[in-house]
Amino acid sequence: MLLLMIEKEMPIDCVLYADTTMEFPEMEAHIAKLDEHLYRERGIHITTLSHPHGFEWLMLDVPMQQERAIARRIAKGQPLTGYGWPAMRIRWCTGQLKTHLMTKEVNRLKKEKNALHHIGIAADEAHRCKDDPQNRYPLVEWGITEAQALQICYNRGFDFGGLYKIYRRASCWCCPLQRIDELRKLRTHHPELWARLREMDNRARAMYGPGPLGQFKKDWSVERLEERFAREEKEGCA
Ligand code: SF4
């Protein structure tokens, strides 16, 4: 969306990016490359929004504030810090690392500058659009699907370091909501991140035990996934 907005000479005052602190290195490099392009074309830099302490601190170290949460932890004999691994119904990470930061800044700009907010939702995910007179959805307006948007990026030399050739989604590499197959690929293509994930899961299980807070996925710890993937590899069926 941004590349096309630049090409179509649409006005751009500010580009916001929420950094979850758990982005793939290729995504960080992509953002830096995009920032250079934006600066060359429009003389502005991407504004990065990020939580002051980041994902791992929130997961393991943030002190509990609410009395009920503290009482629950004490009753279970669990530490009084950290939200634990996110899960489908407890996606604290999306709120704390993306939406809260983004909504606060967007609302400020809408109010103080009467800004229009252009959002890169694609034509095939238009159900996600919100009815707000200050929102614009250029890709939906232009009928550009997610696959077409990716191709537009590729055609202009933005290939995300090959991430989308490997993974279906390229959000946080440590996301427990991703499919097992994506995790298998993480182990193969990003062994250093896989090693960090094993460490994070070991730390979480040591702190909270094998329940929902402490175990990576409902039925899988990262260690058990490691055993499974290693076995598959040995048997030649990975
Ligand atoms: S990608 Fe996963 S871990 Fe990252 S913010 Fe979204 S739900 Fe949370």
Boltz pocket constraint, residues with backbone or C-beta under 6 A from the ligand:
constraints:
  - pocket:
      binder: B
      contacts: [[A, 20], [A, 86], [A, 91], [A, 93], [A, 94], [A, 97], [A, 98], [A, 171], [A, 172], [A, 174], [A, 175], [A, 176], [A, 177]]
      max_distance: 6.0
